[in-house]
Amino acid sequence: MQVGKAHYEGPRDIPDSVPVFPLAGALLLPRGQMPLNIFEPRYLAMVDEAMAGNRLIGMIQPAGSASDGDEPALSAIGCVGRVTSYAETDDGRYMICLTGIARFKLVAELPGRAGFRICRVSTEDFNADFAENAGAEAVERTKLLDVFRAYLEANRLEADWDNIGRTSNETLVNALSMMSPYGPAEKQALLEAADLRARAETLIALTEMSLARGGDGGPSPLLQ
């Protein structure tokens, strides 16, 4: 797969260690795009290092709350992405976009630098993530769109159905998962789904439960 100017054919193309950005509720998936507003000094330093090197950053959710000044534990699974868009604002923030490459298993946390965290990771269990549209034919597209339509109607929202009709199953499932208004635990379940079909089924089940409760879930917040 190509991301920006780089090619990633498999786990061997991902380094053993990457800087990680712990962010609750953040879901990055392969070939998905995540805009981020970076303003904390330690994460500005993280982006500086990534841009000076391979442009790779791992997105991962905290596994709990920090205690006694310690950093929170990290979830077992995250997703590594490449910085494919970068801009600096007049007030010193970075506006970047990460494009997902593959999920990773957290192997160990390494000593950090400049306040940001670095982890040893492995993408060996997620070799299929490097292949575009892997398993896409197994997705129940009609059922997914029916539930999506019901969600839009319940929230008085509209969608560009012509554009959706031209969207591949992989892009549809992953984009809807990333934009979904669900909490960190649900987002982690979507990330850890075994394959694209399982992710679609998880998303359908979450949306059906939300509709049954009469909750609209609210819009997905901006990630900062």
Secondary structure as a PSIPRED ss2 file (coil, helix, strand):
# PSIPRED VFORMAT (PSIPRED V4.0)

   1 M C   1.000  0.000  0.000
   2 Q E   0.000  0.000  1.000
   3 V E   0.000  0.000  1.000
   4 G C   1.000  0.000  0.000
   5 K C   1.000  0.000  0.000
   6 A E   0.000  0.000  1.000
   7 H E   0.000  0.000  1.000
   8 Y C   1.000  0.000  0.000
   9 E C   1.000  0.000  0.000
  10 G C   1.000  0.000  0.000
  11 P H   0.000  1.000  0.000
  12 R H   0.000  1.000  0.000
  13 D H   0.000  1.000  0.000
  14 I C   1.000  0.000  0.000
  15 P C   1.000  0.000  0.000
  16 D C   1.000  0.000  0.000
  17 S E   0.000  0.000  1.000
  18 V E   0.000  0.000  1.000
  19 P E   0.000  0.000  1.000
  20 V E   0.000  0.000  1.000
  21 F E   0.000  0.000  1.000
  22 P E   0.000  0.000  1.000
  23 L C   1.000  0.000  0.000
  24 A C   1.000  0.000  0.000
  25 G C   1.000  0.000  0.000
  26 A C   1.000  0.000  0.000
  27 L C   1.000  0.000  0.000
  28 L C   1.000  0.000  0.000
  29 L C   1.000  0.000  0.000
  30 P C   1.000  0.000  0.000
  31 R C   1.000  0.000  0.000
  32 G C   1.000  0.000  0.000
  33 Q E   0.000  0.000  1.000
  34 M E   0.000  0.000  1.000
  35 P E   0.000  0.000  1.000
  36 L E   0.000  0.000  1.000
  37 N E   0.000  0.000  1.000
  38 I E   0.000  0.000  1.000
  39 F C   1.000  0.000  0.000
  40 E C   1.000  0.000  0.000
  41 P H   0.000  1.000  0.000
  42 R H   0.000  1.000  0.000
  43 Y H   0.000  1.000  0.000
  44 L H   0.000  1.000  0.000
  45 A H   0.000  1.000  0.000
  46 M H   0.000  1.000  0.000
  47 V H   0.000  1.000  0.000
  48 D H   0.000  1.000  0.000
  49 E H   0.000  1.000  0.000
  50 A H   0.000  1.000  0.000
  51 M H   0.000  1.000  0.000
  52 A H   0.000  1.000  0.000
  53 G C   1.000  0.000  0.000
  54 N C   1.000  0.000  0.000
  55 R C   1.000  0.000  0.000
  56 L E   0.000  0.000  1.000
  57 I E   0.000  0.000  1.000
  58 G E   0.000  0.000  1.000
  59 M E   0.000  0.000  1.000
  60 I E   0.000  0.000  1.000
  61 Q C   1.000  0.000  0.000
  62 P E   0.000  0.000  1.000
  63 A C   1.000  0.000  0.000
  64 G C   1.000  0.000  0.000
  65 S C   1.000  0.000  0.000
  66 A C   1.000  0.000  0.000
  67 S C   1.000  0.000  0.000
  68 D C   1.000  0.000  0.000
  69 G C   1.000  0.000  0.000
  70 D C   1.000  0.000  0.000
  71 E C   1.000  0.000  0.000
  72 P C   1.000  0.000  0.000
  73 A C   1.000  0.000  0.000
  74 L E   0.000  0.000  1.000
  75 S C   1.000  0.000  0.000
  76 A C   1.000  0.000  0.000
  77 I E   0.000  0.000  1.000
  78 G E   0.000  0.000  1.000
  79 C E   0.000  0.000  1.000
  80 V E   0.000  0.000  1.000
  81 G E   0.000  0.000  1.000
  82 R E   0.000  0.000  1.000
  83 V E   0.000  0.000  1.000
  84 T E   0.000  0.000  1.000
  85 S E   0.000  0.000  1.000
  86 Y E   0.000  0.000  1.000
  87 A E   0.000  0.000  1.000
  88 E E   0.000  0.000  1.000
  89 T C   1.000  0.000  0.000
  90 D C   1.000  0.000  0.000
  91 D C   1.000  0.000  0.000
  92 G C   1.000  0.000  0.000
  93 R C   1.000  0.000  0.000
  94 Y E   0.000  0.000  1.000
  95 M E   0.000  0.000  1.000
  96 I E   0.000  0.000  1.000
  97 C E   0.000  0.000  1.000
  98 L E   0.000  0.000  1.000
  99 T E   0.000  0.000  1.000
 100 G E   0.000  0.000  1.000
 101 I E   0.000  0.000  1.000
 102 A E   0.000  0.000  1.000
 103 R E   0.000  0.000  1.000
 104 F E   0.000  0.000  1.000
 105 K E   0.000  0.000  1.000
 106 L E   0.000  0.000  1.000
 107 V E   0.000  0.000  1.000
 108 A E   0.000  0.000  1.000
 109 E E   0.000  0.000  1.000
 110 L E   0.000  0.000  1.000
 111 P E   0.000  0.000  1.000
 112 G E   0.000  0.000  1.000
 113 R E   0.000  0.000  1.000
 114 A C   1.000  0.000  0.000
 115 G C   1.000  0.000  0.000
 116 F E   0.000  0.000  1.000
 117 R E   0.000  0.000  1.000
 118 I E   0.000  0.000  1.000
 119 C E   0.000  0.000  1.000
 120 R E   0.000  0.000  1.000
 121 V E   0.000  0.000  1.000
 122 S E   0.000  0.000  1.000
 123 T C   1.000  0.000  0.000
 124 E H   0.000  1.000  0.000
 125 D H   0.000  1.000  0.000
 126 F H   0.000  1.000  0.000
 127 N H   0.000  1.000  0.000
 128 A H   0.000  1.000  0.000
 129 D H   0.000  1.000  0.000
 130 F H   0.000  1.000  0.000
 131 A C   1.000  0.000  0.000
 132 E C   1.000  0.000  0.000
 133 N C   1.000  0.000  0.000
 134 A C   1.000  0.000  0.000
 135 G C   1.000  0.000  0.000
 136 A H   0.000  1.000  0.000
 137 E H   0.000  1.000  0.000
 138 A H   0.000  1.000  0.000
 139 V C   1.000  0.000  0.000
 140 E C   1.000  0.000  0.000
 141 R H   0.000  1.000  0.000
 142 T H   0.000  1.000  0.000
 143 K H   0.000  1.000  0.000
 144 L H   0.000  1.000  0.000
 145 L H   0.000  1.000  0.000
 146 D H   0.000  1.000  0.000
 147 V H   0.000  1.000  0.000
 148 F H   0.000  1.000  0.000
 149 R H   0.000  1.000  0.000
 150 A H   0.000  1.000  0.000
 151 Y H   0.000  1.000  0.000
 152 L H   0.000  1.000  0.000
 153 E H   0.000  1.000  0.000
 154 A H   0.000  1.000  0.000
 155 N C   1.000  0.000  0.000
 156 R C   1.000  0.000  0.000
 157 L C   1.000  0.000  0.000
 158 E C   1.000  0.000  0.000
 159 A C   1.000  0.000  0.000
 160 D C   1.000  0.000  0.000
 161 W H   0.000  1.000  0.000
 162 D H   0.000  1.000  0.000
 163 N H   0.000  1.000  0.000
 164 I H   0.000  1.000  0.000
 165 G H   0.000  1.000  0.000
 166 R C   1.000  0.000  0.000
 167 T C   1.000  0.000  0.000
 168 S C   1.000  0.000  0.000
 169 N H   0.000  1.000  0.000
 170 E H   0.000  1.000  0.000
 171 T H   0.000  1.000  0.000
 172 L H   0.000  1.000  0.000
 173 V H   0.000  1.000  0.000
 174 N H   0.000  1.000  0.000
 175 A H   0.000  1.000  0.000
 176 L H   0.000  1.000  0.000
 177 S H   0.000  1.000  0.000
 178 M H   0.000  1.000  0.000
 179 M H   0.000  1.000  0.000
 180 S C   1.000  0.000  0.000
 181 P C   1.000  0.000  0.000
 182 Y C   1.000  0.000  0.000
 183 G C   1.000  0.000  0.000
 184 P H   0.000  1.000  0.000
 185 A H   0.000  1.000  0.000
 186 E H   0.000  1.000  0.000
 187 K H   0.000  1.000  0.000
 188 Q H   0.000  1.000  0.000
 189 A H   0.000  1.000  0.000
 190 L H   0.000  1.000  0.000
 191 L H   0.000  1.000  0.000
 192 E H   0.000  1.000  0.000
 193 A C   1.000  0.000  0.000
 194 A C   1.000  0.000  0.000
 195 D C   1.000  0.000  0.000
 196 L H   0.000  1.000  0.000
 197 R H   0.000  1.000  0.000
 198 A H   0.000  1.000  0.000
 199 R H   0.000  1.000  0.000
 200 A H   0.000  1.000  0.000
 201 E H   0.000  1.000  0.000
 202 T H   0.000  1.000  0.000
 203 L H   0.000  1.000  0.000
 204 I H   0.000  1.000  0.000
 205 A H   0.000  1.000  0.000
 206 L H   0.000  1.000  0.000
 207 T H   0.000  1.000  0.000
 208 E H   0.000  1.000  0.000
 209 M H   0.000  1.000  0.000
 210 S H   0.000  1.000  0.000
 211 L H   0.000  1.000  0.000
 212 A H   0.000  1.000  0.000
 213 R H   0.000  1.000  0.000
 214 G C   1.000  0.000  0.000
 215 G C   1.000  0.000  0.000
 216 D C   1.000  0.000  0.000
 217 G C   1.000  0.000  0.000
 218 G C   1.000  0.000  0.000
 219 P C   1.000  0.000  0.000
 220 S C   1.000  0.000  0.000
 221 P C   1.000  0.000  0.000
 222 L C   1.000  0.000  0.000
 223 L C   1.000  0.000  0.000
 224 Q C   1.000  0.000  0.000
